[in-house]
Amino acid sequence: MFIQYFFASNMNCSGSISAAPESLHPSLWLASQLARGDTRCIDTGHLALSAHLPGGGWPTGTLVDLLLPQPGIGEMRLLRPALAAVATRRVVLLQPPHPPQALALAALGVQPSQLIWLRAGGTADALWAAEQVLRSGSCGALLFWQNHVRGEHLRRLHLAAQAGETLFFMMRPLAAGQDASPAPLRLALRPQSGGIDISFVKRRGPQRDATLFLPLTSYLPNRHAPVDRTTPAPVAARGVRTELVH
């Protein structure tokens, strides 16, 4: 009924649509265009990538799926500008594949004092911790590495993310791209010489079959800049409530 009314009331005599869909509701867009919507976005720092993302950046308050053949292919360099932009609030690493290093964090624009490293004993604890971080609304970004997540758990996390404006990235295997996900943005990353190839598995906009090659600079810490060299200690996931109260 709603769709019928929209087309009937916005069709001119020549049979073409006279009003932009987003003028009726921000969640509507033409299949040939990227969605605009009213979600706040954080600049990716990569012009070529931003041009292909709805809103021109990483959406906040939503689940973003980054699908990887293995950790460490350049995903942290890809996210560096966005993490630096939100580092005035805490950045949470949940179940990272390797312990975070102070110098590497400084190169990413994140001081160790602004980082919370959460280590869970199992999948259930990790999912619980992610939900608490998202619902707290006190963190600028959550990066969550997890291999196997059921659909209903992804929906819970996506719903929890909508409670705030946290940047929320899930790092999952490439094979997970074959499964359904509530994430409105899903990108598959593959390493290439000098950068990464990005495939747009899902986005609010036209389908893009061609991959996007994105050059990535190797960021090295400034030797003369003051750096907190203390490696963050892991926090047990079940203790996350006390860590997020500010």
C-alpha positions, 0 to 999 in steps of 0.5 A: 500500500505504501509503495503503491501510494508513493509511485502514484503520488510522485509520478508525472505525466511522462511516467517518471518519478518526480520526487527523490525517494529520500525526500519521502523517507531517508531509508528510501533510495533508487537502486541506481544510487547509494543510500543516504539515510541519516546515519552518522558516518566517520570518514574512512580517510580513503577517498576512493573507498568513501566514494563507494560507501553510503553516506561517504564513510564508515557508518556508526551505530551499526554492524560492519562486516569485514571478511578476511582470509586471515588476520593481519592483511592490512585491515588495521591500516585500513581502519587507521584514520577512523580509529584516530578520529574516534580515539578521544573515547575508548577503543575496544579490541575484543578477542584480537588474534595477537596482543596489542603492541604500544608502538603499533597502537601509537602508529594507528593514532591510539594511545594505549591509555585509550584502549581496552583489550578484552579477552573472553574464555569462550564465544558466549562470554565474547558475545556478551562482552560485545553487547555490553560495550555497544549498549554502554555507548561510552566507546568510540569503536569496537573491533571484534574478531570472531570466527563463528557467530550464529545469525540470531547473535549477529542480530542481537549485536546489530540491535545493540549497536543501534543504541549508540554511535559506536564504530562496530567492526566484526572481523570474520573469515571470508567463508562467512560472506556466504551466510546471511547477516543483518550488517548493512555493509559487508566488505571482503578484503584480500591482500595485494602488493602495496594494498588490498582488494576490496569486494562489496559483498553488501551495501545499501546501493547498486551492486558492484561486481568489480573489486576496488584496489586500495593502496595502503601506506605502512605507518611507522611510529614517530621516534621523537613523539612521546608514546606510552609504551606500556602494553595494555593488559587484557581484561576478562570479558565478564569484568567489562562492566567496571571498565566501561563506567566513566 
